[in-house]
């Protein structure tokens, strides 16, 4: 895989998500058991928990198995607020509706 320089914000997000996964995984599963559950090697789980690059489908499967998919959006919103004040949930629900009243 090509070594791509990631921004500081991207690295911070990846690390926080990895920490979140590790914290919840250790409550219920060993790395080996969890790896079997999501269909990857134990070393891939280690990479995921360390915030290293993994395929997005592996990340999503890990979040679903640990029931953390809602927590992911919360984490992203919290991090985004730290770096720029963006709120994905707020943006999604605060769409402006354009009314066409030109008859």
N, C-alpha and C positions, 0 to 999 in steps of 0.2 A: 504494500500500500504506500502511496506517495506521502512523504512527510510534508504536511501543510501547516504553516504557522497559524495558530488559532489566536483570536483576540483574547485579551485578559478577561473580558466579560464572558466569552464562551467557555473559557477554562473554569471560571468561577461557577458557572451554571452546571457544567459537567461534574465538577467536584461535589457540589451540593446535592445533585441528584444521586450520585454514587454513594454519598454519605447516607442519604435518605433510604436508599435501597439496602445498604449494609445494615443500618439500624433495625429495619423491619425484618430483614432476612434472618438476622441472628436471634430474633425472638422465637423463631419456629423451625429453622432449617440450618443444616450445615451447608457449606459451599457446594459440596459434592451432591447432596440431595437436591438442592435448589437447581444446580446445573442440569441434572437429569430432568427435573420438572419443566424447565424451559427449553430443553433440547440442545444444550451447548456443553462445552468442556468447562471444567473447574477453572482453568486459566482465563476463559472468557468472562466468567463471573468475577474473577479478580480484577480484570480490566474494567469491567462495568462499574464495580465498586470504587475503583481508583479514579474514575472520571476519564478513562482513556477511550479511544475511538472504538466503537462497536457498531454493528448494523442497527439501524433504527428499529427494525422488527424485533430484535433481541431486547432492546430497551423497553419497547412497548409490552412485550410478553412478560418481562420481569415485573413491570408495573401492574399489569393485570393480575398475575398470579399472587402478588402481594397486596392486591386491592388498593393500589396507590395512584391510580390514574387521575383521580381528583386532586390528590396532593401535588401532582406534577404541575398542574396549572397554578395552584397556590404558590408553589416554590418559584415558578417563573415570574409570577406577578410580584412577589416580594423582591426578587432580584432585579426585575425591571424597574421597580420603584427606586431601588438603590442607585441605578445608573441612568434613569431618565424619566421617571414618572409615568411610564406606560402601564395600563391595566387592561389585559386581554379580555377579561370578563366584562369590564365596564364598556369597553369598545364594542363588544358583541351585542350588548343589550341596549346601548344608547345610540343606535343607528337613527339618523334623521330620515323621516319619511317625507318624500316630496309629493305634494298634492297637486295634481294637474287640474286647475279650475278654469282653464282657458276654453271657453265654450265657443 
